[in-house]
Amino acid sequence: MSELVGTNVELEVTNVAHGGVAVARLDGRVVFVADSLPGETVLARISSADHKSFWRAEAIEVIEPSAHRRPHVWESASIDRDPDRRAGGAEFGHIELGWQRELKRQVLVDSLQRFAKLDTPLAAEVIVEAVEGDDAANGLGWRTRVSLHVDDQGIVGPYAARSHRVVAVPDLPLATQPVEYAAPLDERVFGADRIDVISDGKRGARVVLHRPEAVDHAGESAAGRGGRGPGKGREGGRGGAAISPGAASSRGSGRSAKSGGNAARSNGADSDGYFSDDNAPRKAASGGYPPNGPAQSRASIPSYTPAPPKPGKQIVERVGEREFRLEELGFWQVHHGAARTLTAALQQQLLPELFDPAAANLDLYGGVGLLAGALADRFGTKLRIESVESDWRATANAEFNLRDVTGATAVTARVDRYLADRVRGVTAAERAALARASVILDPPRAGAGKQVVGQLLDLAPAQIAYVACDPVAFARDLALFREGGYELRNLRAFDLFPHTHHVEALGVLTRG
Ligand SMILES: C[S@@+](CC[C@H](N)C(=O)[O-])C[C@H]1O[C@@H](n2cnc3c(N)ncnc32)[C@H](O)[C@@H]1O
């Protein structure tokens, strides 16, 4: 059917699907249509027809619009552009903000019904809550982290939706102002293939250039060729000065200069191997937790000594009264209000009657300790809690960030390995402390998975607070928890990614 790719078809769009697309049918076959929304008729271009059960298409013209359609918040991603030139990352930007949340709610409820067989009012009545301030800002200006790409002409921009083609854009309306100003959108960049622009936690932003790994035919690394002269002007007249990783740190972009020069640049591929996992002291970093027996105080944990990070590569974020140190490319919630929102939600949703500060509480996939910190602020700093995180730099920061929490420990380990070791040879008293525990479970997009859920069922903690960034992965894990005798006790959802299809959920599960 590949001969159909590129042809235009008229489609009636009926439902929203997971992944930022809507569903239509063509001769009985499901077609996932981008840049459309339920209730409208569109002319769409077929972009993929090689799958047996569904095809994909991109709307190119609206024939009968939905009442919820709006002009796209980002002209660079608008339906007026050819699909190949539409910037990715704002796939709901053509939908009225409140209706985006309704569509996200539908996807969440549908996932819970389909995969977790959850038909209770708890699921049906969930709403997707806005982050404070987002309605007033029309859902713009929230992204504290942006990844841009560089093509072989030195042009910087996001990838086009569903592709690896760089699109030149004049602005980044979803980004916070410092991040948008610091992004080198009007410059040519050579010797880097990816650029991260990250809020510095204050009023500025940092620009991190990543050198390509590739070696060209002459055996010269692409990074070694940095510093070519300015490229020719390109469409839109934004052919500005060239920058290369070697030269970048000493200069700011024209845009950042306008904003008071608050952007710092650093080269993400420094020779200390800072971003190269191969060079990280993984061996030394793993296993830094008690393999069995009662948890030890932080001082007695056989710990690794991470190489001291270079100055300037860490940033500090603040949530309420608590400060969190993190690596500039380490994980942190993307929306500027997300850490605050999740902190408050966790503090409210955990069941206090089941919370035991002396139990063997766990913060699984703990990052730099954000959610363990939330519990300490709610239940007191004498709290016993262990943060488990696979990135040793994040663990080191968690240990630092939780230094006032006398019962907190932070370990570097994969959660599945940690849980396997945690129960090996454990004493009856420690087993009981685990069974009284509250567990925070905040896995990456793929979810916790069968093994980790099985291990938690075996530990049988008093309550599990599941923080989920993917509704389908959440629902699949929830199905396993329900089979194992846990039930969802409360559920909330948050719009932490306005103008995209992403939604965050927080559900607390208890036994029986
Ligand atoms: C969604 S983030 C949550 C971080 C933290 N709870 C927060 O809110 O800031 C998931 C974290 O899990 C870590 N991670 C990913 N896979 C892991 C694994 N198998 N075991 C332990 N940590 C993992 C990532 O490095 C990341 O820090």
PDBQT file of the ligand as one rigid body, heavy atoms in Angstrom, charges set to zero:
ROOT
HETATM    1  C1  LIG A 601      10.254  10.390  35.775  1.00  0.00    +0.000 C 
HETATM    2  S1  LIG A 601      11.855  10.616  36.483  1.00  0.00    +0.000 S 
HETATM    3  C2  LIG A 601      11.409  10.932  38.146  1.00  0.00    +0.000 C 
HETATM    4  C3  LIG A 601      12.456  11.566  39.005  1.00  0.00    +0.000 C 
HETATM    5  C4  LIG A 601      11.966  12.152  40.331  1.00  0.00    +0.000 C 
HETATM    6  N1  LIG A 601      11.002  11.307  40.998  1.00  0.00    +0.000 N 
HETATM    7  C5  LIG A 601      11.421  13.550  40.151  1.00  0.00    +0.000 C 
HETATM    8  O1  LIG A 601      10.187  13.735  40.167  1.00  0.00    +0.000 OA
HETATM    9  O2  LIG A 601      12.212  14.470  39.955  1.00  0.00    +0.000 OA
HETATM   10  C6  LIG A 601      12.475   8.988  36.460  1.00  0.00    +0.000 C 
HETATM   11  C7  LIG A 601      13.861   8.813  37.053  1.00  0.00    +0.000 C 
HETATM   12  O3  LIG A 601      14.155   7.413  37.036  1.00  0.00    +0.000 OA
HETATM   13  C8  LIG A 601      15.503   7.214  36.677  1.00  0.00    +0.000 C 
HETATM   14  N2  LIG A 601      15.522   5.853  36.134  1.00  0.00    +0.000 N 
HETATM   15  C9  LIG A 601      15.205   5.446  34.884  1.00  0.00    +0.000 A 
HETATM   16  N3  LIG A 601      15.232   4.103  34.822  1.00  0.00    +0.000 NA
HETATM   17  C10 LIG A 601      15.575   3.650  36.060  1.00  0.00    +0.000 A 
HETATM   18  C11 LIG A 601      15.750   2.364  36.626  1.00  0.00    +0.000 A 
HETATM   19  N4  LIG A 601      15.569   1.250  35.904  1.00  0.00    +0.000 N 
HETATM   20  N5  LIG A 601      16.081   2.275  37.913  1.00  0.00    +0.000 NA
HETATM   21  C12 LIG A 601      16.274   3.397  38.671  1.00  0.00    +0.000 A 
HETATM   22  N6  LIG A 601      16.108   4.640  38.183  1.00  0.00    +0.000 NA
HETATM   23  C13 LIG A 601      15.760   4.771  36.893  1.00  0.00    +0.000 A 
HETATM   24  C14 LIG A 601      15.818   8.345  35.729  1.00  0.00    +0.000 C 
HETATM   25  O4  LIG A 601      17.210   8.611  35.742  1.00  0.00    +0.000 OA
HETATM   26  C15 LIG A 601      14.986   9.485  36.305  1.00  0.00    +0.000 C 
HETATM   27  O5  LIG A 601      15.745  10.226  37.230  1.00  0.00    +0.000 OA
ENDROOT
TORSDOF 0
